Amino acid sequence: MSRRFPWSVLGIAETSDTAAIRKAYADALRAINVDEDIAGYADLRSARDQALWLAAHGTRHDDGDLGLGDLDDAWDDDADADADADAYAEDWDDGPEVYHPDPLAPHLGSGPCSAPGLSEERQRAQAAWHALRKLLYPAGAPSDDALTDTELDDGLAALAVLTARADAADLVEYDSLDGALAELFASTWPRSAPFVEPANAAFHWLDEDGSIEERPALMFLNQRLKGMRFHEKVQQPGHPLHKAWVELSRPGTAAIVDRLKVKRLDIHKLITGIRDRYPELESYLDPKRVASWNPKPDAGAGGLGPMSGIFLLLAVLAVPSLFAQFAPRSDDSAPIVSVGESQLMQAEIDAQVITIFGPGTDIKVVQAEDPKLARELMMAIKNSEIVVPLHYVRMQALASAEVADRTALEARAELKAIWLTAAQAKSAQICRMAINGDLRALTLDLDKKDRAREQELLRQLLAAKVLSHMPKGGETRYSIPGWLVGETVKRSGLSQEELKAALTDPDSADRCKAETALMQAVIAAPDKVPDDVMRGL
């Protein structure tokens, strides 16, 4: 005669020897790949739990016993078996009491009635189990509705009774409660969410996180637990991503001032992090706000082959018109030096402009080339406590990629190479700010040669009329050609694998070295660099 469940799964004969059961379980566990055969692991765990239960409560040895108590009758091989089976299967599909049988009952009964002879404590625990199950399956069916305050209080009280019972129970009953609650909460998420943390405190579910013996239900619940803990921490002002969380939680689209208060990199880290790890947390964020910071990237191609290049997703900083709220509403062609309220002297204005663009370029020249930029620059000079005018123009140069032609793109690339090289010489923090386009308060110690070259390149962008462009921001995709990867490897001293990791990980310690070497390689042979790479850098 073939063995029946659970012995068939464990591969041993029926026994009440718990040591033999646990050994059989361990042997079977080593023989399966838990990551690939989650269903098989679930069956094995269920078989172990049922075998231990049978060992504790005694087994019946008549050949017709399946270990299912009164439900065995539905499986008798008599003339009525087929007719009864359909009714039984229907009950099995519909009833939460069958999906989640009473872990405290001496058989897998489906009702809340206590078996005779149970202690008062066990009867209370049984009643608490049925109350909790009924609460999580309102009207006998799963529900996504949140619990009311009364339901939450009742559920926590029932769970407290069950965890107290687990503390006083033997190992078999403890395991039974542990497994039953895990399955119940996983099956009824998110309605069960308020009960998962207190259950974890009692049964130490997170101790299994990532282990080979982590049960399927806990693979789900432990990830939710970590998500809830992150949600609690990120709301605290001291958390590194707190400002980004607050910003993305607010209703509506991000405005100009909002983009000045939060680092673009923090927004990117938060969005990508919760989407990768805790996707359910995105429901706490405002969709319009998220979309305004992180629009869908343009479709792009390009592989990650070892010699074909490196495929990158670049978060593009949207540099807003910082001074639009101060700018006059008159026509751009109006005389620029009618400064009125601020009473700035012409010489002072021109001195600031010369600092940016070099000798021979005053505010009238800027107005003739790009009237919109002239007005924005005037506002920058009048409100220099907000941002240094030179820093503003540098940010506009970075933002010009969306509309720049090939010549302007090459000028922009050379500017970025100058800035990154200078920033790398100062500190890792300064370099990271330059990489992220955070130039609002970035002081770069350029030597005389680099300063003159920066002014020349900025004059080129002024003539191209791209410095007044207000970018949409978002993300873009591009693939670095294999030859450029090789040149960057030579300049950085990194291996190709290290370079790929540095360019794709915002937190990499080698990010500054990699980005600087990449820009230096680009300006060494700009004619060979494709337009999409130039625009994405």
Summary of the structure (lengths in Angstrom):
residues: 537
radius of gyration: 33.6
end to end distance: 71.1
largest distance: 107.9
contacts: 1602
relative contact order: 0.06
helix: 61%
strand: 3%
